[in-house]
Amino acid sequence: MTASDYPIKVAVIDLYDNLPNEGMRCIKEIITESDGKYGKQSVAFEVFETRYKDEICDLDYDIYISSGGPGSPFDGAGKMWERLYFKWWEALWRHNQRAGQAHAKKYVFAICHSFQMMCRFFNLAEVTARGSKSFGIMPIHKTPSGRQEPLYGGLEDPFYAADFRDWQVVSPKENVLQELGAEILSLEKIRPHVPLERSITGIRVSPEIVGVQFHPEADSRSMFVHAVKPERKQDIIEKHGPEKYEELLQRLEDPSYLGPVRQTVLPKFLENAIRRLRPETAGADLN
């Protein structure tokens, strides 16, 4: 058997707590698209329902994608699933600190709720409740580091992404970032009329670990179908107003909003990880 016959193993950590969602479908779809795409390197994945069933992966996987999820990033305090989740983070971080030629490092991508949990684990910044919910297809502004970030390569500045959250990451702890070598990649939209700190929407902790506040996996098709359901339409209008609802539909109908992020961020993360893990079969790293 050749090296390409041994699949890259991806663990998907599901933090949706059994809530109906499109995020998991989109994540699985992007992983499936990567199977055999790079030098015919096969890719396989397994899902762990961490928040709903207290399932957690071990370190036998090559790549980890940790999903979004509902509610507060502090909801798990004292619960088994959060203890398991942070224990996994600790084990993975220790592994990456020790890894060398004999043992490859592990790659992690954290999305939305998982991004907030990642910031809690590493103590990168404050994680706080927002004064008002961020809701819609929002502009994401690159920082100087973000303009050099391979996963943002080819995206406009600002680019647009799905952003739905009641919590935020603010007040970065510069000493922690400096000690880790972590970099802030992006910030939320500019609001000149609001005298509040802009929240952080992307952080690279290390060459292997990155997280974003937005949903790079989101696709317009599924979000549009969900948004036009009568009960969902009514809920959005009641909470955010008819103008916000119309703006959401207009941006979902225009492929230039979500299309670039959907086709770039998570696919590039997988491509770069696969090429670095299996250069003999998938080819050299492009970035």
Secondary structure, DSSP 8 states (H G I E B T S, - for coil): --GGGS-EEEEEE--STT---SHHHHHHHHHHHHTTTTTT--EEEEEE-HHHH-----TT-SEEEE---SS-TTTTTTSHHHHHHHHHHHHHHHHHHH--SSS---EEEEETHHHHHHHHHHT-SEEEEEEEEEEEEEEEEE-TTGGG-GGGTT--SSEEEEEEEEEEEES--HHHHHHHT-EEEEE----TT--S---EEEEE-SSSEEEESSBTT--HHHHHHHHTSHHHHHHHHHHH-HHHHHHHHHHHH-HHHHHHHHHHHHHHHHHHHHHHH-HHHH-S---
